[in-house]
């Protein structure tokens, strides 16, 4: 599977208004963000890692549905998989349920992804970011992978019952982090 791009969004309580900013992100978080993935909510466009201001955070958590997702460099002839996770569940200081699954869509046509019209097979319905109170900042990561042409991607019955992403996919275990850019075979 070739990694095509991803995005990290830090949801935090900051100053009012809908102007998001990337000031204060850790070097690790800044390095995570690459690939050109763009997200759009009704009043907020996100095309880089950033802190989300309080007003927008409340709308993302309570009002808005899934964002419009676009990758301008998507290959129109390929299919993609989109995954949204919270690596900080239940809190960043105690991420015992890290990489909590919020959304999984497979079989996304490259042509639609280029236009921001993401349609595919939904394996996990979109779940709004709703971090528990008093758990600090939560990062919500959107990962986009180029999908192999010869594979059908599904969730097992056990995976469907659990929203935990880390255990199901080995994410972060034994140093396994499927975020490296891999060369095409």
GIWOKA-V152175 format. One record per backbone hydrogen bond with DSSP energy under -1.0 kcal/mol. NH is the residue of the N-H (numbers start at 1). CO is the residue of the C=O. Records with the same first field share a line. If there is no record, write none. Layout:
BEGIN
NH = CO ; CO
END
This chain:
BEGIN
4 = 144
5 = 144
6 = 34
7 = 142
9 = 140
10 = 50
11 = 138
12 = 52
21 = 51
25 = 22
30 = 26
31 = 27
32 = 28
33 = 29
38 = 70
39 = 46
40 = 68
41 = 44
44 = 41
46 = 39
51 = 21
52 = 10
57 = 53
58 = 54
59 = 55
60 = 56
61 = 57
62 = 58
63 = 59
64 = 59
68 = 40
70 = 38
71 = 113
74 = 71
78 = 75
80 = 108
81 = 145
82 = 105
83 = 143
84 = 103
85 = 141
86 = 100
96 = 94
97 = 89
98 = 95
100 = 86
101 = 163
102 = 84
103 = 84
104 = 124
105 = 82
106 = 121
108 = 80
110 = 78
113 = 109
114 = 110
115 = 111
117 = 112
121 = 106
123 = 104
124 = 104
127 = 102
135 = 132
138 = 11
140 = 9
141 = 85
142 = 7
143 = 83
144 = 5
145 = 81
146 = 2
147 = 79
160 = 156
161 = 157
165 = 99
166 = 98
169 = 165
170 = 166
172 = 176
173 = 170
176 = 173
179 = 177
END
